């Protein structure tokens, strides 16, 4: 019977310290958190629909359809605009034509890094890409490896487009914050 009052006292004190909007707990964890580190990455995305080994293939919709058409991608990310420059990663995922009144895509992709400091890490992008705008902003919604708990944004700018094939090269500036 003597342990019962101790149990009641422990339960009451635990409830007091862990509740009340979690203020004490938030202060404890906030003091222990690491600082955020922001990185700027710059590379080129090569979206190739033509040739014998395209990096983007249509998985939904017909060749001439717009709204709803979806392409699966495994696009090279290179250091320079030249397609023969060093590959630092891959853009893997898909994009869909998501608007009926304008040309805007829903982008769902991971930038998977295969070289350099970020090798083995990835950044996840999920957002709207109004392709006819000169510069488009999309959010970073997470990541893996060195980019675990990542947040930030990417700026996309088309530097080359072939209207006959649909092939494109897009410059990406990535501003990503992650806990160090």
N, C-alpha and C positions, 0 to 999 in steps of 0.2 A: 503494500500500500504506500510505502514511503516514496517510491519512484513516480507515482501518479501526479503529485503536486509539481514535481520537477518537470514532467512532461507537459503539463498545462502551462507552466511558466515559460518553458522553451517555445511552445507553440504560439503563445501570445506575443512574446518578444520577436520571434521570427516573422510573424505576420506584420507587426509594427514596422520592422526594419525593411521588409521586402515590399511593402505596399506603399500607400500614400503617394501614388503616381510614380513610384520607383525612383524618386529624387535621389535618395542615398546611393542606390545601385548605379544610376546614371553617372553621378559624380565620381564614384569609385572607378568605373570603367573608362570614363572620359580622361581621368588623370593618367590612366595606364596606356592609352592609345598612342600609337606611333604617329609621326607627322606624315602628311600627304606629300607626295612627290609628283610634280607635273612634268611630263615629257612631251616634246614635240617630235613627231616622226614625219618623214616626207618620203613618198615613193609613188610609183606609177602602176596603175591597174590596167592589165591588157585583156580586154573582153573580145575574144575571137569567135565569131559565129561561122566563119567560112573555112574552107580547106578540108584536108583529110582528117585532121585532129583538132576540131574546135574545142575551145575551153568553156563554151556556153552552148547548151543544147535545149531546145524547146521540149518541155515535158507536158504542157497543157496548151491547147489552142492550136489553130491552124497558122500557116505561114503568113496569111494576110489579115488575121484577126488582131484586134487591139485589146480592148478591155478583157482582162482575165488571162491573157497569155502569160505563161510562166516559163522561165528558163532556169535550169540548174547550172551552177557555175563552179569551176575550179580554175580560176584565172591567176596568172602569174602576177606577182608584185615585184617590181624591179627598182633598182637604185636610180636609174635614169630613164628617160623617155624611150630610148632605143630598146626595142624588144630583145636585142641580143645582150643587153647589159645584165649585170649580176642579179639573179633571182634571190630575193631576201625572204619571200614568203608566198603564200597562196591565199586568194580570197575564195572561200568555199561556202556555198549556200545556194540561195535562189533569189530571183527578183521577178515581180509580177507587175503587169500594167494594171494599176489600181484606180485610175480615174477615167471617167467617160468624157469629160469636157476638155481635158488637156492631156498632155503626155507626161504622166507622173508615175513613178514606180514605187512599189513597196520593196525595200531592200532588207533581206534577212541573210546576214552573212557573218562569217568569222574571218578575221585576218590572222592566219596561222603563220608564225614566223619560223623559218628554217635555217637562218643564218644570224650570226652576230650575237650581241648582248641578249636579245630577246628570243633566241632559239628555244623552241619548245613551249613558248607562251602564245597566247592568242587574245584577240580583242573581239568582242561581239557587238555588231551593229544591227539596229532594228529601227528603220525609219522611212520617211517619205523622201523621195528623190524627184523633184520637179525638173526633169532632164533639160528642158529648154532654158532654164535659168543659167546664167554664166557660172555662178558659184552656188552650190547646194550644201546645206548643213544637215547632218544627220547625227542622232545621239549614239553614244557608246553606252551600252546597257550592262556590260560586265566583261569578264575576261578570265583567263586561267594563267597559272604559273606566276611570272612577275607581275601580271596584270590582274591578279585575283582582287576582287572588289573594285575593279576599275569603273571609272565614270569619266565623261567628257563628251567631246564632239569631234566630228570629222568634217572637213570642207572638201568637196569634190568639184573639180573643174575639168571639163572635157578639153583635151589639147589636140585630139585628132579623131575624126569620124569619117568612115567610108559609107556613104548613103546607099551604095549598091550592095554591100555585103552585111552591113550592120556592125562591122568591126569598129572598135573604139579603144582609145588610150585615154585614161582619166588620171589626172594628177590628184593625189590625196595628201592633205595636210591634216595630221591627227594630233589632237591635243587631249592627252589622257592623264588623269590623276589616279594614283593608286597609293595605298598605304605602304610605306617603306619599312 
